Amino acid sequence: MYRNPDLPDGQVDKAAFVLCALMHLHTALRRRDVFADGSERWSDPRARLLDGQAWEQARPRLLTSLELELEPAGHLAELASALEGAYVRVLDGLGGNTAVQFVGGRLRLEKLGPLAEPPLMKELRSLVDGMLPRLDFPELLLEVFDRTGLPADFTHVSGVDAAMEDFPMSLAALIVAEACNVGLVPIEKPNVPALTRARLQQVDQGYLRAETIAAANARLIGAQAGIGIVRHWGSGHIASADGLRFVVPVASLHAGHNPIYFGRQRGATWLNVVNDQVMGIRGLVVPGTLRDSLFILDAIHNLDGGPRPETIITDTASYSDLVFGLFAICGYQFSPRIADLADMRLWRTNTRATYGPLDHMSRHVVRLDRIRAHRGDMLRVAGSLTMGTVRAYDLIRMPTAAPPAWARRSCTTAASSKPCICCSSCMMRATAG
C-alpha cells in the first residue's frame, strides 16, 4: 500500500488499499467476525434462532416431540448411566475377543475379511433374474404411474390443473431424459403429439419442479411401504446418508473445486438419504464436497415422506463430536462408520472410575455443569432446527470455521517459551472463557 514506486513516499496506493480491504473483509466473513445482513450464506445464523415470544409459544410442543425436559437433571442422569453401562459391556466383551488389542494404550482391531457367499446364492440370483420381466424403462414408469396415480402430484406452476391429453406419456419421457441425462433429442418424436419438442418443453417448464417431485416421491414412499416383502426389510426407522459426486461442466452456485474428485473442474455432491425399506426419502444438492454431516440434519428435517428415522448411518467423513451432540439433542442416533478407531477419544462422566485398557482413550471428561448452565440455549437450538428456522449447516459451520478474532491470540506453551499461533488449546480456553 505504501511502497508503490510510482507514488510519492507515504502516499497510499488506492488499488492496493481496496484489494487489502476486500481480502480482510472476506477473511472476516469466513471467520464470522462480521456478518452481511440479508445474505443467506454470510448472515448470522444465531439471529434466526427461535427467541422471545415465538420460542415461549413453541417450546412446550417442541420439548414434547423431542422427549426432552426443561430441567436436565433426569436426562443427564439417564445418559450418564447409559454411558457407564456401555463401558461395562465393552469391558466384559474384551476378554474373549481376539480381534481387539491395545498397543501403547491405542486400540487396534483386526481387519475384516470378505465373507464367503452362501452355497445357494448363485442359484438364487439365476432364479430372481428369470422372474424379472423384460421391459423398457418408459414402460416401467407408465406402469408405476397407473398403479400409484403419480401424475396427479405434478400440478401446473400456475395452480390451474388443466387436463392435458397423454400427460403421463410426456411426463415419463421427461423423467427418462433427466434420469439418463440424454436430453430431449433421443425421446422426442414429431409424429407423436405427446412427445413433440413443444409439448415436452411445456411440461418441463410448467410441471417439473422441486415441490412436485417431492410430492411424487412421498407417494412412492407410501406405495413402497405397502408392499408385503418391504416390511421384512425394515420399519423405515433406520436411514443411511451418503453423497454422490458429479462434475458440473457449467457455471453454477452449487459447484465447487475439489481436485480429489473433480480434478481441475468444478463439481457438486448429491446427498441422498435412503431408509431401510430401500426408498430415497430426501435428497439435497451440496456445493462441491463439503462435509456431508453439515447437511444431513437439514435433509432429515425436511423429509419427502415416510416415518421419521431414528438411527442415521453415514461414512467416516461425517464424524465429529459436535455433530454427535446436535443429532442426539434432536432425537437421532448418529452412527458413522468410523475408520480411524485408534485415534478415537472416548468421554466419561465419572472421573474416579477405572476402565482398564480403555483408561488411556477415555481421559476426556464431559462437563455436566456446563450442560446444565447452557441447557436453555441447547434446547432453543434443537427447537429451531426442528422448526426449520435455521439450517444445521449454518450452525455447524460457525464453530468449525476459522477462529474468530477474539480467539486468535498468542500463548506460551508448557514445552516452549515461544508463542504458538491459534493452537487448539488456546481456542478451547478462549471459547471457555
Buried (B, 14 or more C-beta within 10 A) or exposed (E): BEEBEEBEEEEEBEEBEEEEEEEEEEEBBEBBBBBEEEEEEBBBBBEBBBEEEBBEEBBEEBBEEBEBEEEBEEBBEEBBEEBBEEBEEBBEEBEEEEEBEBEEEEBEEEEEEEEEEEEEEEEEEEEEEEEEEEEEEBEEBBEBBEEBEBBEBBBBEEEEEEEBEEBBBBBBBBBBBEEEEEEBEEBBEEEEEBBBEEBBEBBBEBBBEEEBBBBBBBBBBEBBBEEEEBEEBEBBBBBBBBBEBBEBEEEEEBBBEBEEBBEEEBBBBBBBBBBBBEBBBBBBBBBBBBBBBBBBBBBBBEBBBBBBBEBBBBBEBBBBEEBBBBBEBBBBBBBBEEEEEBEEEBEBBBEEEEBEBBEBBBEEEBEBEEBEEEBEEBBBBBBBBBBEBBBBBBBBBEEEEEBBEEBBBEBEEEEEEEEBEBEEEBBEEBEEE
